[in-house]
Amino acid sequence: MKELETNCVNTWCPGCGNFGILMALKKTVEELINNGTPREKIVLVSDIGCNSKIVDYINVNSFYSLHGRPIATAEGIKMANPELKVIVFTGDGGTFNEGASHFIHAARRNADISVFLHNNRLFALTTGQFTAVSPKGLKGKSTPEGNVEEPFNLPELAMTAKASFIARGYSAKADHLKSLMVEAINHKGFSFLEILQPCPSFFNTINDYNERTYEITNNADSKDKALELISEWNYNGEGKIPLGVFYKKDRYNYEEAINKDTDDNKVDINKCLEIHL
Amino acid sequence: MKNTKEFSIIVGGAAGQGSRKAGLIIAKFFNELGYNIFINEDYQSLIKGGHNFSKVRISTEEIFCEREKADFLLALDKNTIDQHESKLVPDGKIVFNKDKIGFDKGIGVAADVIVKEANGLPIMSNTALIGALAKIIGVDFSILEKVLKKEIHKEVEKNIEVAKKAYDSVETLVKFESTGNGHKPLLTGNEAIALGAVSAGLEKYIAYPMTPATSILHYLADHKEELNVATMQTEDEISVINMAIGSAFAGKRTMVGSSGGGFALMTEAISLAGMTETPIVIVNSQRPGPATGVPTYSGQGDLLFTLASGHGDLVRFVVCPSDATEAFIWSNKIMNLAWKYQTPAILLVDKELSENTFSFDKDKVQGLKKEEGLIWDGKGEYMRYKNTENGISPMAFPGKTTEVVKASSYEHDEKGITVEDASSIKLMQDKRLRKFEEMKKEIDNLEAIKTYGKGSKAIICWGSNKGVCREVGEKLGIKVIQPIVLQPFPAKQMQDALEGVKEVILVESNATAQMENVLNSYGIKVDKKILKYDGRPFTLEEIESKIK
């Protein structure tokens, strides 16, 4: 779709996982448009990092936010105009280091936004340092002898934070990823989509992921089943890496509760002043 | 007793005993009689116990500060007597509950006995004391009854019965006549800030609780029915302001509020609002710092920090109103200005303004309304950061047009796409600089500096200190200059205000004379500084004695 192109020069490294994510996003936007969501009702909100450049490369409404803060920005956009589909693009560093509190609280309050997490398991744009999702022992410029910290298991964290939609995709499986993106966006409530994204420059996991990932079939309504799937991979050692929707549940969403009874634009300051006489 | 044109009463008790409410009820008696009211609230950072008091001052004149001495003391506990007995004028009277407090002077009211006889609840002993005081100061019972009906929402009849019994148990000592003036709304600064913002179209208010800004959140949440503002309390001040920026990007007028510490957390996003050109109003209600400081007291130590808040080259509006009426006016204006210039705008106030209660002048806010910013006309391709002559780019909101709206925290081109080349960086910074110039011109057309009186000696003060300085100035025949807008600084208006002034006295509630720093940068020399940094407000007598 030509109108989704921008004239911005793409600066991702050759072979970057982000290309697959961009391709899946464009197909996702096309599908949303074809299914009746006008392009102008979609807003992309990004962090800072390689992942976040994606908003420069697609001609859709966007707010390029601060490092760690796009979830908060997105919650504000959605609350101000609940008609919009608001999608956050962020990285493991932005969301699980700098902005971890915004993630858990947005999940808990079930803000109706989607968080697409480009997970390359390290800081890349700053030339390779460990994040809260890097495997223990990862060598980087700030940890030449290896990272000494344990990584988060992201879907497990999302589950604990009461996210109402939790899924994992892989940038090299663009069609599967597209279907997960569409499902996440259409979910009413907080959706978390982790996207495995190999970084050819600092942490090339492509062969590893190609070998270990597999697509699950899951009706996603059981917490126990979800936790079982989620625990197959611990972000450190061996094991299979399941891809697909782990968990999905409908519950009330935040914006509706916050905006309740405030849409009629009836403002009566004088009535208020009477109370103060 | 002295003449009845001016009168002060201290109402005190332990936290949780209801002294603040009692003070407000007493103030409303005088409001009914057409007097001007000023209530100073003094309370500690605790839930129960300690010592809280309200100083209610009434006058036939306009008043905005407290006096050192009081004519009456209404004591809900013994501690109040111990703390304030020395603050009474020589023939001042103490009214207290004699069933609880062993004290042999003043007017003891058998409050507990009265409540017991009426089968009331223990808290109604406050009502008994209020009833007795009303009689002592000559308030008609009909006024007492009217105010109680308005202010008390539980067991109203029982309260009135208790009040009546206490009223009949004492004698009148002083009589206040009606001034013939109408009564005015009694508003705290925070209430006025909330209402002023609503008058300029506020639709969303987001905050994390922090004294002394919290009551803006409480007020808007409590008055959702009348004001239709959606309120949110979020995980921290960082999310507060980033959410607010998202909300404004989507087209909703949004405000946030905090005190120094929370405001400090917001500064990264103040810079974001500057870069993305997102209109946002931030209330910073100061308390003494640094760090946690003294949460429930007041100060003006955030001035330089606020003027420089946010990294990078950026101009924001900083406005410092001094009383409830000014707070309403400037809360309205700053919201409209933020949207006109698509910029962060800060209302810099302090606890004295936020939480004290003032007689509100409704006439001065007539006609204040929402003024639209520059909205895109829908012609041609939309560019969020169009490089216009005056630097102001038309706004469009995502979802409200079929065009794409892109905002960015990175340096960007007109369309909102990231750029790094030298000429684009300069082009966009120049665009913003032109906008800052327009902001300066705007300030020149507003009453950004107020002056009172005249003379070769002038007090310069800002924020809540204007109240006390104005009264001192009137008394001593000294000019008072109050800069209300502090950024962009109204240099020309300040120059005009200082015409013929030979001696400048700076009155400020901080330890390092931060305003002196600002004045010096515009070539204005300060001859004398009167600084206070113990968290407490200046009294009239205090400034007077330091100037003499």
Interface residues (C-beta under 8 A of the other chain):
Chain A: T6 N7 C8 P38 R39 E40 K41 V43 V45 I48 K53 V55 D56 N59 V60 N61 S62 F63 Y64 S65 L66 R69 A72 T73 A74 E75 G76 I77 K78 M79 A80 N81 E83 L84 S101 H102 H105 I258 N259 D261 T262 D264 N265 K266 V267 D268 I269 K271 C272 L273 E274 H276 L277
Chain B: N31 K150 H183 K184 P185 L186 L187 E191 L195 V198 S199 E203 K204 I206 H223 K224 E225 E226 L227 N228 V229 A230 T231 M232 T234 E235 D236 I238 S239 N242 M243 A244 I245 G246 S247 A248 F249 A250 G251 K252 T254 E268 A269 L272 T276 F360 K362 F397 P398 G399 K400 T401 T402 E403 V404 V405 K406 A407 S408 S409 Y410 H412 K415 G416 I417 T418
